Amino acid sequence: MDLMSTAEFSPTGPVKKDLMKTAGSNIVLVYLESGQVIPPHPEPYAVVFVVLQGEGIITAGIIEHPVKPLHLVSVKKDENRGIRCNQRMVLPGIRKDV
């Protein structure tokens, strides 16, 4: 599957598309336009983000990670996670229920 061919951006906010769901995990694709933000918030699952396109900041717990293509950020269960897009971003989020 060409992950870039599914790209869908919105001027009104980030877009999240479910790619695959299984009993213990979920893979989503997240699309953000420059300037869009997903505010830091906790979730009851661990997640790994892999940047395919763009640049920005991914929050993991209390650490803000500057990211660009091919960077990976892991966030633990119940830790804050958020994304601030500086340049149009495409990133899968791979969720693991633990």
Phi and psi restraints in degrees (value plus and minus 20) as a CYANA .aco file:
   2 ASP   PHI    -105.4   -65.4
   2 ASP   PSI      83.1   123.1
   3 LEU   PHI     -83.7   -43.7
   3 LEU   PSI     -47.5    -7.5
   4 MET   PHI     -95.6   -55.6
   4 MET   PSI     -43.1    -3.1
   5 SER   PHI     -93.2   -53.2
   5 SER   PSI     -34.4     5.6
   6 THR   PHI    -113.7   -73.7
   6 THR   PSI     -16.3    23.7
   7 ALA   PHI     -76.2   -36.2
   7 ALA   PSI     113.4   153.4
   8 GLU   PHI    -165.4  -125.4
   8 GLU   PSI      92.6   132.6
   9 PHE   PHI    -128.2   -88.2
   9 PHE   PSI     134.3   174.3
  10 SER   PHI    -156.1  -116.1
  10 SER   PSI     116.1   156.1
  11 PRO   PHI     -91.4   -51.4
  11 PRO   PSI     -32.5     7.5
  12 THR   PHI    -112.0   -72.0
  12 THR   PSI     -31.0     9.0
  13 GLY   PHI     140.2   180.2
  13 GLY   PSI     152.8   192.8
  14 PRO   PHI     -78.5   -38.5
  14 PRO   PSI     129.5   169.5
  15 VAL   PHI    -133.6   -93.6
  15 VAL   PSI     114.1   154.1
  16 LYS   PHI    -144.4  -104.4
  16 LYS   PSI     107.4   147.4
  17 LYS   PHI    -141.2  -101.2
  17 LYS   PSI     110.1   150.1
  18 ASP   PHI     -91.3   -51.3
  18 ASP   PSI     110.5   150.5
  19 LEU   PHI    -123.8   -83.8
  19 LEU   PSI     -64.1   -24.1
  20 MET   PHI    -175.8  -135.8
  20 MET   PSI     116.0   156.0
  21 LYS   PHI    -143.7  -103.7
  21 LYS   PSI     117.1   157.1
  22 THR   PHI    -152.5  -112.5
  22 THR   PSI     159.9   199.9
  23 ALA   PHI     -79.7   -39.7
  23 ALA   PSI     -57.1   -17.1
  24 GLY   PHI    -138.4   -98.4
  24 GLY   PSI     -16.1    23.9
  25 SER   PHI    -171.0  -131.0
  25 SER   PSI     147.9   187.9
  26 ASN   PHI    -171.1  -131.1
  26 ASN   PSI     116.9   156.9
  27 ILE   PHI    -136.9   -96.9
  27 ILE   PSI     105.3   145.3
  28 VAL   PHI    -141.4  -101.4
  28 VAL   PSI     136.6   176.6
  29 LEU   PHI    -130.1   -90.1
  29 LEU   PSI     112.8   152.8
  30 VAL   PHI    -137.2   -97.2
  30 VAL   PSI     112.6   152.6
  31 TYR   PHI    -144.1  -104.1
  31 TYR   PSI     105.9   145.9
  32 LEU   PHI    -150.5  -110.5
  32 LEU   PSI     117.6   157.6
  33 GLU   PHI    -102.6   -62.6
  33 GLU   PSI     139.2   179.2
  34 SER   PHI     -72.8   -32.8
  34 SER   PSI     113.2   153.2
  35 GLY   PHI      70.5   110.5
  35 GLY   PSI     -33.5     6.5
  36 GLN   PHI     -98.4   -58.4
  36 GLN   PSI     131.7   171.7
  37 VAL   PHI    -157.0  -117.0
  37 VAL   PSI     119.3   159.3
  38 ILE   PHI    -128.7   -88.7
  38 ILE   PSI      87.0   127.0
  39 PRO   PHI     -80.5   -40.5
  39 PRO   PSI     126.4   166.4
  40 PRO   PHI     -76.5   -36.5
  40 PRO   PSI     114.5   154.5
  41 HIS   PHI    -177.1  -137.1
  41 HIS   PSI     129.8   169.8
  42 PRO   PHI    -102.8   -62.8
  42 PRO   PSI     133.6   173.6
  43 GLU   PHI    -158.5  -118.5
  43 GLU   PSI     131.2   171.2
  44 PRO   PHI    -104.0   -64.0
  44 PRO   PSI      14.5    54.5
  45 TYR   PHI    -173.1  -133.1
  45 TYR   PSI     136.3   176.3
  46 ALA   PHI    -102.5   -62.5
  46 ALA   PSI     133.8   173.8
  47 VAL   PHI    -168.6  -128.6
  47 VAL   PSI     129.3   169.3
  48 VAL   PHI    -141.7  -101.7
  48 VAL   PSI     108.5   148.5
  49 PHE   PHI    -126.2   -86.2
  49 PHE   PSI     116.8   156.8
  50 VAL   PHI    -144.0  -104.0
  50 VAL   PSI     100.5   140.5
  51 VAL   PHI    -101.5   -61.5
  51 VAL   PSI     100.2   140.2
  52 LEU   PHI    -114.0   -74.0
  52 LEU   PSI     -54.3   -14.3
  53 GLN   PHI    -168.1  -128.1
  53 GLN   PSI     125.8   165.8
  54 GLY   PHI      74.8   114.8
  54 GLY   PSI    -195.4  -155.4
  55 GLU   PHI    -163.4  -123.4
  55 GLU   PSI     131.7   171.7
  56 GLY   PHI     156.7   196.7
  56 GLY   PSI    -175.7  -135.7
  57 ILE   PHI    -147.4  -107.4
  57 ILE   PSI     108.5   148.5
  58 ILE   PHI    -132.2   -92.2
  58 ILE   PSI     105.1   145.1
  59 THR   PHI    -109.2   -69.2
  59 THR   PSI     112.0   152.0
  60 ALA   PHI    -152.0  -112.0
  60 ALA   PSI      85.3   125.3
  61 GLY   PHI      49.8    89.8
  61 GLY   PSI    -138.1   -98.1
  62 ILE   PHI    -126.8   -86.8
  62 ILE   PSI     -16.7    23.3
  63 ILE   PHI    -120.6   -80.6
  63 ILE   PSI     112.8   152.8
  64 GLU   PHI    -121.4   -81.4
  64 GLU   PSI      99.2   139.2
  65 HIS   PHI    -122.9   -82.9
  65 HIS   PSI      95.9   135.9
  66 PRO   PHI     -86.9   -46.9
  66 PRO   PSI     111.7   151.7
  67 VAL   PHI    -151.7  -111.7
  67 VAL   PSI     134.9   174.9
  68 LYS   PHI    -166.7  -126.7
  68 LYS   PSI    -199.9  -159.9
  69 PRO   PHI     -71.8   -31.8
  69 PRO   PSI     118.4   158.4
  70 LEU   PHI      55.4    95.4
  70 LEU   PSI     -10.1    29.9
  71 HIS   PHI    -104.2   -64.2
  71 HIS   PSI     128.4   168.4
  72 LEU   PHI    -146.6  -106.6
  72 LEU   PSI     115.8   155.8
  73 VAL   PHI    -150.7  -110.7
  73 VAL   PSI     108.7   148.7
  74 SER   PHI    -125.4   -85.4
  74 SER   PSI     117.0   157.0
  75 VAL   PHI    -145.6  -105.6
  75 VAL   PSI     110.5   150.5
  76 LYS   PHI     -96.6   -56.6
  76 LYS   PSI     141.2   181.2
  77 LYS   PHI     -74.2   -34.2
  77 LYS   PSI     117.0   157.0
  78 ASP   PHI      49.0    89.0
  78 ASP   PSI     -18.1    21.9
  79 GLU   PHI    -104.7   -64.7
  79 GLU   PSI     132.1   172.1
  80 ASN   PHI     -83.6   -43.6
  80 ASN   PSI     121.5   161.5
  81 ARG   PHI    -160.8  -120.8
  81 ARG   PSI     121.8   161.8
  82 GLY   PHI    -180.8  -140.8
  82 GLY   PSI     143.5   183.5
  83 ILE   PHI    -156.5  -116.5
  83 ILE   PSI     111.7   151.7
  84 ARG   PHI    -140.8  -100.8
  84 ARG   PSI      99.5   139.5
  85 CYS   PHI    -113.9   -73.9
  85 CYS   PSI     103.3   143.3
  86 ASN   PHI    -117.5   -77.5
  86 ASN   PSI     -49.7    -9.7
  87 GLN   PHI    -162.5  -122.5
  87 GLN   PSI     111.7   151.7
  88 ARG   PHI     -48.0    -8.0
  88 ARG   PSI     103.1   143.1
  89 MET   PHI    -137.1   -97.1
  89 MET   PSI     126.1   166.1
  90 VAL   PHI    -149.9  -109.9
  90 VAL   PSI     104.5   144.5
  91 LEU   PHI    -171.3  -131.3
  91 LEU   PSI     112.6   152.6
  92 PRO   PHI     -99.1   -59.1
  92 PRO   PSI     125.1   165.1
  93 GLY   PHI    -134.0   -94.0
  93 GLY   PSI     102.3   142.3
  94 ILE   PHI    -128.7   -88.7
  94 ILE   PSI      89.1   129.1
  95 ARG   PHI    -116.1   -76.1
  95 ARG   PSI     118.2   158.2
  96 LYS   PHI    -148.4  -108.4
  96 LYS   PSI      95.8   135.8
  97 ASP   PHI     -96.0   -56.0
  97 ASP   PSI     103.4   143.4
